[in-house]
Amino acid sequence: APTATVSPEVTQPTTTEPTTVPRATVPQSKNEIITAYINGINTLKNTPNFILNKNDTLNISIDEMTGGSMVENFAETMIPKPVPESYSFVNGIDAASGKTPNAVIAPLNLQASVDPNAVTSAVAQQNADGGYTIQLTIKEEIQTNNSPAPNLTTMVQVIDPASFLPSNAKLQEMTVNYAPSTITASFDNQNRIVSMQHVLISEGGGKGSMLGFTAEMKMHGDYTSDYTISFC
């Protein structure tokens, strides 16, 4: 009886297309970089679901103080000591604190904005993951008890005496001179901010009274605020 001949199966060679990492478009001009940051921050403030970790570092040195050692020791105890903060926002609210993103991301309780003329440097570069990192430098500014630092107030977290002065203390005069301040922010390939750092260096002084004591103070210091963001 005739036998059937089975031809060996021929396997066709396969080719694998290289995987391309999606890349965000890196802003180029000064105005494009500023706009990318402003839009990124304000979008984040209105994002309903994400996790935010914030770690602040504050270093302050009292250079001159009137009123004696007791007043100086008391003043040092009033300087706030930052602690790490963590928030898990669901539908725009962190259940543990009841706060919104707008309340904890600088500028606090404000939409970010800046006069481009106040930005002395704006650079951006592509990251290996397809995102990009930008850095802005904001020129020197002055804050007093009667007038805010015009651009720092709407971009970062500036000194707020009301947050650490006792309720029975009265601030009569205050001047804070901020050196050029930097903002660094990294975006993912979907144009979302995933980390940022604000760095402020300042010196200044003030005059106030409490419980019959009047004191004048001069000090200097630096403040760094680090944020990391992950999306649900």
PAMAR-28468 format. One line per 5 residues: number of its first residue (from 0); their letters; for each residue x, y, z of N, C-alpha, C. Coordinates in Angstrom, 1 decimal. Layout:
NUM) a) X,Y,Z,X,Y,Z,X,Y,Z; ... .
***
This chain:
0) aptat) 0.9,-1.2,0.0,0.0,0.0,0.0,0.9,1.2,0.0; 0.5,2.2,-0.7,1.3,3.4,-0.8,1.3,4.1,0.6; 2.4,4.7,0.9,2.5,5.5,2.2,2.5,7.0,1.9; 1.9,7.7,2.8,1.8,9.2,2.7,3.1,9.8,3.2; 3.6,10.8,2.5,4.8,11.5,2.9,4.4,12.8,3.5 .
5) vspev) 4.8,13.0,4.8,4.5,14.2,5.5,5.7,15.2,5.4; 5.5,16.3,4.8,6.5,17.3,4.7,6.8,18.0,6.1; 8.0,18.2,6.4,8.3,18.9,7.7,7.8,20.3,7.7; 7.2,20.7,8.9,6.7,22.1,9.0,7.8,23.1,8.9; 7.5,24.1,8.1,8.5,25.1,8.0,8.1,26.3,8.9 .
10) tqptt) 9.0,26.7,9.8,8.7,27.8,10.7,9.3,29.1,10.1; 8.4,30.0,10.0,8.8,31.3,9.4,9.5,32.1,10.5; 10.6,32.8,10.1,11.3,33.6,11.1,10.4,34.8,11.5; 10.5,35.1,12.8,9.7,36.3,13.3,10.6,37.4,13.7; 10.1,38.6,13.5,10.9,39.8,13.9,10.2,40.5,15.0 .
15) teptt) 10.9,41.1,16.0,10.3,41.8,17.1,10.6,43.3,16.9; 9.6,44.1,16.8,9.7,45.5,16.7,10.3,46.1,18.0; 11.3,46.9,17.9,11.8,47.6,19.1,10.7,48.4,19.8; 10.7,48.3,21.1,9.7,49.1,21.9,10.2,50.5,22.1; 9.3,51.5,21.7,9.7,52.9,21.8,9.0,53.5,23.0 .
20) vprat) 9.8,54.1,23.9,9.2,54.7,25.0,8.5,56.0,24.6; 7.2,56.2,25.0,6.6,57.4,24.6,7.3,58.6,25.2; 7.4,59.7,24.5,8.1,60.8,25.0,7.3,62.1,24.9; 7.3,62.8,26.0,6.6,64.1,26.1,7.4,65.1,25.3; 6.7,66.1,24.8,7.4,67.2,24.1,8.0,68.1,25.1 .
25) vpqsk) 9.3,68.3,25.0,10.0,69.2,26.0,9.8,70.6,25.6; 9.4,71.5,26.5,9.2,72.9,26.2,10.6,73.5,26.0; 10.7,74.5,25.1,11.9,75.0,24.6,12.2,76.4,25.1; 11.3,77.3,24.8,11.5,78.7,25.1,11.2,79.0,26.5; 11.7,80.1,27.0,11.4,80.5,28.4,10.0,80.5,28.7 .
30) neiit) 9.2,81.1,27.9,7.7,81.2,28.1,7.1,79.8,28.1; 7.5,78.9,27.2,7.0,77.6,27.1,7.3,76.8,28.4; 8.5,77.0,28.9,8.9,76.3,30.2,8.1,76.8,31.4; 7.9,78.1,31.4,7.1,78.7,32.5,5.7,78.2,32.4; 5.1,78.2,31.2,3.8,77.7,31.0,3.6,76.3,31.4 .
35) aying) 4.6,75.5,31.0,4.6,74.0,31.4,4.5,73.8,32.9; 5.2,74.6,33.6,5.2,74.5,35.1,3.9,75.0,35.7; 3.5,76.1,35.2,2.2,76.7,35.8,1.0,75.8,35.5; 1.0,75.3,34.2,-0.1,74.3,33.9,0.0,73.0,34.7; 1.3,72.6,34.8,1.5,71.3,35.6,1.0,71.4,37.0 .
40) intlk) 1.4,72.5,37.7,1.0,72.7,39.1,-0.5,72.8,39.2; -1.1,73.7,38.4,-2.5,73.9,38.5,-3.4,72.7,38.2; -2.9,71.9,37.2,-3.5,70.7,36.9,-3.4,69.7,38.1; -2.3,69.6,38.7,-2.1,68.7,39.9,-3.0,69.1,41.0; -3.1,70.4,41.2,-4.0,70.9,42.3,-5.5,70.5,42.1 .
45) ntpnf) -5.8,70.2,40.8,-7.2,69.9,40.5,-7.4,68.4,40.1; -6.3,67.6,40.3,-6.4,66.2,40.0,-7.0,65.5,41.2; -8.1,64.6,40.9,-8.8,64.0,42.1,-8.1,62.9,42.8; -7.3,62.1,42.1,-6.8,60.9,42.7,-5.3,60.7,42.6; -4.6,60.9,43.6,-3.1,60.6,43.6,-2.6,60.6,45.0 .
50) ilnkn) -1.3,60.2,45.2,-0.7,60.1,46.5,0.5,61.2,46.5; 0.5,61.9,47.5,1.5,63.0,47.7,2.3,62.8,48.9; 3.7,62.8,48.8,4.5,62.9,50.0,5.3,64.2,50.0; 5.3,64.9,51.1,6.0,66.2,51.2,7.0,66.2,52.3; 8.2,66.6,52.1,9.2,66.6,53.1,9.9,68.0,53.1 .
55) dtlni) 9.7,68.8,54.1,10.3,70.1,54.2,11.5,70.1,55.2; 12.5,71.0,54.8,13.6,71.2,55.7,13.8,72.7,55.9; 13.8,73.1,57.2,13.9,74.6,57.5,15.1,74.8,58.5; 16.0,75.7,58.1,17.1,76.0,58.9,17.1,77.5,59.1; 17.0,77.9,60.4,16.9,79.4,60.7,17.9,79.7,61.8 .
60) sidem) 18.7,80.7,61.7,19.7,81.2,62.7,19.3,82.6,63.1; 19.2,82.8,64.4,19.0,84.2,64.9,20.3,84.9,65.0; 20.5,86.0,64.3,21.7,86.7,64.3,21.8,87.8,65.4; 20.7,88.5,65.6,20.6,89.5,66.7,19.2,89.5,67.3; 19.2,89.8,68.6,17.9,89.7,69.3,18.0,90.6,70.5 .
65) tggsm) 17.0,91.5,70.7,16.9,92.3,71.9,15.9,91.7,72.8; 16.0,92.0,74.1,15.1,91.5,75.1,15.7,90.5,76.0; 16.9,90.1,75.8,17.6,89.2,76.7,17.4,87.7,76.3; 18.1,86.9,77.1,18.2,85.5,76.7,16.9,84.8,76.8; 16.0,85.2,77.8,14.7,84.6,77.9,13.9,84.8,76.7 .
70) venfa) 13.9,86.0,76.1,13.2,86.3,74.9,13.7,85.5,73.7; 15.1,85.4,73.7,15.7,84.7,72.6,15.4,83.2,72.6; 15.4,82.6,73.8,15.1,81.2,74.0,13.6,80.9,73.6; 12.7,81.9,73.9,11.3,81.7,73.6,11.2,81.8,72.1; 11.9,82.8,71.4,11.8,82.9,70.0,12.2,81.7,69.3 .
75) etmip) 13.3,81.0,69.8,13.7,79.8,69.1,12.7,78.7,69.2; 11.9,78.6,70.3,10.9,77.6,70.4,9.7,77.8,69.5; 9.6,79.1,69.0,8.5,79.4,68.1,8.8,79.0,66.7; 10.0,78.8,66.3,10.4,78.5,65.0,9.8,77.1,64.7; 9.0,76.9,63.6,8.4,75.6,63.4,9.4,74.6,62.9 .
80) kpvpe) 9.2,73.4,63.3,10.0,72.2,62.9,9.2,71.4,62.0; 9.4,71.4,60.7,8.6,70.6,59.7,8.7,69.1,60.0; 7.6,68.5,59.7,7.6,67.0,59.8,7.1,66.5,58.4; 7.5,65.3,58.0,7.1,64.7,56.7,5.5,64.6,56.7; 5.0,64.9,55.5,3.5,64.8,55.4,3.2,63.9,54.2 .
85) sysfv) 2.1,63.1,54.4,1.7,62.2,53.4,0.2,62.3,53.2; -0.3,62.3,51.9,-1.7,62.5,51.6,-2.1,61.5,50.5; -3.3,61.0,50.7,-3.8,60.1,49.7,-5.2,60.7,49.2; -5.2,61.3,48.1,-6.4,62.0,47.6,-7.3,61.1,46.8; -8.5,61.1,47.2,-9.6,60.3,46.5,-10.7,61.3,46.3 .
90) ngida) -11.0,61.4,45.0,-12.1,62.4,44.6,-11.8,63.8,45.2; -10.5,64.1,45.2,-10.0,65.5,45.6,-9.9,65.8,47.1; -10.0,64.7,48.0,-10.0,64.9,49.4,-9.1,63.8,50.0; -8.2,64.3,50.9,-7.4,63.3,51.8,-8.3,63.0,53.0; -8.7,61.8,53.1,-9.6,61.4,54.2,-9.1,61.7,55.6 .
95) asgkt) -7.8,61.5,55.8,-7.2,61.6,57.1,-7.2,63.1,57.6; -6.9,64.0,56.7,-6.8,65.4,57.1,-8.0,66.3,56.6; -8.8,65.8,55.7,-9.8,66.6,55.1,-9.4,67.6,54.2; -8.1,67.6,53.8,-7.5,68.7,53.0,-7.6,68.3,51.5; -7.6,69.4,50.7,-7.6,69.2,49.2,-6.2,69.4,48.7 .
100) pnavi) -5.9,69.0,47.5,-4.5,69.2,47.0,-4.1,70.7,47.0; -5.1,71.6,46.7,-4.8,73.0,46.6,-4.4,73.5,48.0; -4.7,72.9,49.1,-4.4,73.3,50.4,-3.0,72.9,50.9; -2.4,71.9,50.2,-1.1,71.4,50.6,0.0,71.6,49.6; -0.3,71.9,48.4,0.7,72.1,47.3,0.9,73.6,47.2 .
105) aplnl) 2.1,74.0,47.3,2.5,75.5,47.1,2.2,75.9,45.7; 1.7,77.2,45.5,1.3,78.1,46.6,0.0,77.7,47.2; 0.0,77.7,48.6,-1.1,77.2,49.3,-2.4,78.0,49.1; -3.4,77.2,48.7,-4.8,77.8,48.5,-4.8,78.9,47.4; -3.9,78.8,46.5,-3.8,79.7,45.3,-3.5,78.9,44.1 .
110) qasvd) -4.0,79.4,42.9,-3.5,78.9,41.7,-2.2,79.5,41.4; -1.2,78.8,40.8,0.1,79.3,40.6,0.1,80.3,39.4; 0.9,81.3,39.5,1.1,82.3,38.5,2.4,83.0,38.7; 2.9,83.6,37.6,4.1,84.4,37.8,4.3,85.4,36.6; 4.9,86.5,36.9,5.3,87.4,35.8,6.5,86.9,35.2 .
115) pnavt) 6.5,86.6,33.9,7.7,86.1,33.2,8.9,86.9,33.4; 8.8,88.2,33.6,9.9,89.1,33.8,10.6,88.8,35.2; 9.9,88.2,36.1,10.5,87.8,37.4,11.3,86.5,37.3; 11.2,85.8,36.2,12.0,84.5,36.0,13.3,84.9,35.3; 14.4,84.7,36.0,15.7,85.0,35.4,16.3,83.9,34.6 .
120) savaq) 15.8,82.7,34.9,16.4,81.5,34.2,15.3,80.5,34.1; 15.2,79.8,32.9,14.3,78.7,32.7,14.9,77.7,31.7; 15.2,76.5,32.2,15.8,75.5,31.4,15.0,74.2,31.5; 15.1,73.4,30.5,14.4,72.1,30.4,15.3,71.0,29.7; 15.2,69.8,30.1,15.9,68.7,29.5,15.1,67.4,29.5 .
125) qnadg) 15.3,66.6,28.5,14.6,65.3,28.4,15.1,64.3,29.4; 14.3,63.5,29.9,14.7,62.4,30.8,14.6,61.1,30.1; 15.4,60.1,30.6,15.5,58.8,29.9,14.1,58.1,29.9; 13.2,58.4,30.8,11.9,57.7,30.9,10.9,58.3,30.0; 11.3,59.3,29.2,10.4,59.9,28.2,9.8,61.2,28.7 .
130) gytiq) 10.0,61.5,30.0,9.5,62.8,30.6,10.6,63.9,30.4; 10.5,64.9,31.3,11.5,66.0,31.2,11.5,66.7,32.6; 12.6,67.4,32.8,12.8,68.1,34.0,13.0,69.6,33.7; 12.4,70.5,34.4,12.6,71.9,34.2,13.1,72.5,35.5; 13.8,73.7,35.3,14.2,74.5,36.5,14.0,75.9,36.2 .
135) ltike) 13.3,76.6,37.2,13.1,78.0,37.1,13.8,78.7,38.2; 14.3,79.9,37.9,14.9,80.7,39.0,14.1,82.1,39.0; 13.6,82.4,40.2,12.9,83.6,40.4,13.8,84.7,41.1; 13.7,85.9,40.6,14.7,86.9,41.1,14.4,87.2,42.5; 15.4,88.0,43.1,15.3,88.4,44.5,13.9,89.2,44.7 .
140) eiqtn) 13.3,88.9,45.9,12.1,89.7,46.2,12.1,90.0,47.7; 11.2,91.0,48.0,11.1,91.4,49.4,9.7,91.2,49.9; 9.6,90.7,51.1,8.3,90.6,51.7,8.2,91.4,53.0; 7.2,92.1,53.3,7.0,92.9,54.5,5.7,92.4,55.1; 5.4,93.0,56.4,4.2,92.6,57.0,3.0,93.3,56.3 .
145) nspap) 3.3,94.3,55.4,2.2,95.0,54.7,2.1,94.6,53.2; 3.2,94.0,52.7,3.1,93.6,51.2,3.8,92.3,51.0; 3.2,91.4,50.2,3.8,90.1,50.0,5.0,90.2,48.9; 5.8,89.1,48.9,6.7,89.0,47.8,5.9,88.7,46.5; 5.8,89.6,45.5,4.8,89.5,44.5,4.8,88.2,43.7 .
150) nlttm) 5.9,87.6,43.4,5.9,86.4,42.6,6.2,85.1,43.4; 7.0,85.2,44.4,7.2,84.0,45.3,5.9,83.6,45.9; 5.1,84.6,46.3,3.8,84.3,47.0,2.9,83.4,46.1; 3.0,83.6,44.8,2.1,82.8,43.9,2.8,81.6,43.3; 4.0,81.3,43.8,4.7,80.2,43.2,5.2,79.1,44.2 .
155) vqvid) 5.6,79.6,45.4,6.1,78.7,46.4,5.5,79.0,47.8; 6.0,78.4,48.8,5.5,78.6,50.2,6.4,79.6,50.9; 6.0,80.8,51.1,6.8,81.8,51.7,6.6,81.8,53.2; 7.4,82.7,53.9,7.2,82.8,55.4,5.9,83.3,55.8; 5.2,82.7,56.7,3.9,83.1,57.2,4.0,83.3,58.7 .
160) pasfl) 4.3,84.5,59.2,4.4,84.7,60.6,3.2,84.2,61.4; 2.0,84.4,60.8,0.8,84.0,61.5,0.7,82.5,61.9; 1.5,81.7,61.1,1.5,80.3,61.4,2.3,79.8,62.6; 3.1,80.7,63.1,3.9,80.3,64.3,3.9,81.3,65.4; 3.4,82.5,65.2,3.3,83.5,66.3,2.2,83.1,67.3 .
165) psnak) 2.4,83.2,68.6,1.3,83.0,69.5,0.2,84.0,69.3; -1.0,83.6,69.7,-2.2,84.4,69.5,-2.1,85.8,70.2; -1.3,85.9,71.3,-1.2,87.1,72.1,0.0,87.9,71.7; 0.7,87.5,70.6,1.8,88.3,70.1,1.3,89.2,69.0; 2.0,90.4,68.9,1.7,91.4,67.9,2.9,91.7,67.0 .
170) lqemt) 2.8,91.5,65.7,3.9,91.8,64.8,3.8,93.2,64.4; 4.8,94.0,64.7,4.7,95.5,64.3,5.5,95.7,63.0; 6.6,95.1,62.8,7.4,95.3,61.6,8.0,94.0,61.2; 8.1,93.8,59.9,8.8,92.6,59.3,9.3,92.8,57.9; 10.5,92.4,57.7,11.1,92.5,56.3,11.9,91.2,56.1 .
175) vnyap) 11.6,90.5,55.0,12.3,89.3,54.6,12.8,89.6,53.2; 14.1,89.4,53.0,14.8,89.6,51.7,15.1,88.2,51.2; 14.4,87.8,50.1,14.7,86.5,49.5,15.7,86.6,48.5; 16.7,85.7,48.5,17.7,85.6,47.5,17.0,84.9,46.3; 17.6,84.9,45.1,17.0,84.1,44.0,16.6,82.7,44.4 .
180) stita) 15.3,82.4,44.1,14.8,81.1,44.5,14.6,80.2,43.3; 14.8,78.9,43.6,14.7,77.9,42.5,13.6,76.9,42.6; 13.0,76.6,41.5,11.9,75.5,41.4,12.4,74.5,40.4; 12.5,73.2,40.8,12.8,72.2,40.0,11.6,71.2,39.9; 11.2,70.8,38.7,10.1,69.9,38.6,10.3,68.9,37.5 .
185) sfdnq) 10.0,67.6,37.8,10.1,66.5,36.8,8.7,66.1,36.4; 8.6,65.9,35.1,7.3,65.5,34.5,7.5,64.1,33.9; 6.4,63.3,33.9,6.4,62.0,33.2,6.1,62.2,31.8; 6.0,61.1,31.0,5.8,61.3,29.6,4.3,61.6,29.2; 3.5,61.8,30.3,2.1,62.2,30.1,2.0,63.7,30.5 .
190) nrivs) 3.1,64.4,30.7,3.1,65.8,31.1,2.5,66.0,32.5; 2.7,65.0,33.4,2.2,65.2,34.8,3.5,65.3,35.7; 3.4,66.3,36.6,4.5,66.5,37.6,4.5,65.2,38.5; 5.7,64.7,38.6,5.9,63.5,39.5,6.8,63.8,40.7; 7.6,64.9,40.6,8.4,65.3,41.7,8.8,66.8,41.5 .
195) mqhvl) 9.0,67.5,42.6,9.5,68.8,42.5,10.2,69.2,43.8; 11.0,70.3,43.7,11.7,70.9,44.8,11.7,72.4,44.7; 11.4,73.0,45.9,11.4,74.5,46.0,12.5,74.8,47.0; 13.4,75.7,46.6,14.5,76.1,47.5,14.5,77.7,47.7; 14.4,78.1,48.9,14.4,79.5,49.2,15.5,79.8,50.3 .
200) isegg) 16.2,80.9,50.1,17.2,81.4,51.0,16.8,82.9,51.3; 16.8,83.2,52.6,16.4,84.5,53.0,17.1,85.0,54.2; 17.0,86.4,54.4,17.5,87.0,55.6,16.5,88.2,55.9; 16.4,88.5,57.1,15.5,89.6,57.4,15.4,89.8,58.9; 14.3,90.5,59.3,14.1,90.8,60.7,12.8,91.4,61.0 .
205) gkgsm) 12.5,91.7,62.2,11.2,92.2,62.6,11.2,92.7,64.0; 10.1,93.3,64.3,9.8,93.8,65.7,8.4,93.5,66.1; 8.3,93.0,67.3,7.0,92.6,67.8,6.9,92.7,69.3; 5.8,92.5,69.9,5.6,92.6,71.3,4.6,91.5,71.8; 4.8,91.1,73.0,3.9,90.1,73.7,4.1,90.2,75.2 .
210) lgfta) 3.0,90.2,75.9,3.0,90.2,77.4,3.9,91.3,77.9; 3.8,92.4,77.3,4.6,93.5,77.8,6.0,93.6,77.4; 6.5,92.6,76.7,7.9,92.6,76.2,7.9,93.0,74.7; 8.9,93.9,74.4,9.1,94.3,73.0,10.4,93.8,72.5; 10.5,93.2,71.4,11.8,92.6,70.9,12.0,92.9,69.4 .
215) emkmh) 13.2,93.0,69.1,13.6,93.1,67.7,14.5,92.0,67.3; 14.5,91.5,66.1,15.2,90.3,65.7,15.7,90.4,64.3; 16.9,89.9,64.1,17.5,89.7,62.8,17.9,88.2,62.6; 17.6,87.6,61.5,17.9,86.2,61.3,18.1,85.9,59.8; 18.6,84.7,59.5,18.8,84.3,58.2,18.5,82.7,58.1 .
220) gdyts) 18.2,82.2,57.0,17.9,80.8,56.9,17.6,80.3,55.5; 17.3,79.1,55.4,17.0,78.5,54.1,15.8,77.5,54.3; 15.1,77.3,53.3,13.9,76.4,53.3,13.8,75.6,52.0; 13.7,74.3,52.2,13.6,73.4,51.0,12.4,72.6,51.2; 11.6,72.5,50.1,10.4,71.7,50.1,10.4,70.7,49.0 .
225) dytis) 10.4,69.4,49.4,10.4,68.3,48.4,9.1,67.6,48.3; 8.6,67.4,47.1,7.4,66.7,46.8,7.6,65.5,45.9; 7.0,64.4,46.2,6.9,63.2,45.3,5.5,62.8,45.1; 5.1,62.5,43.9,3.7,62.3,43.5,3.6,60.9,42.8; 2.6,60.1,43.1,2.3,58.9,42.4,0.8,58.9,42.1 .
230) fc) 0.5,58.4,40.9,-0.9,58.5,40.4,-1.5,57.1,40.5; -2.8,57.1,40.9,-3.5,55.9,41.1,-4.0,55.3,39.7 .
***
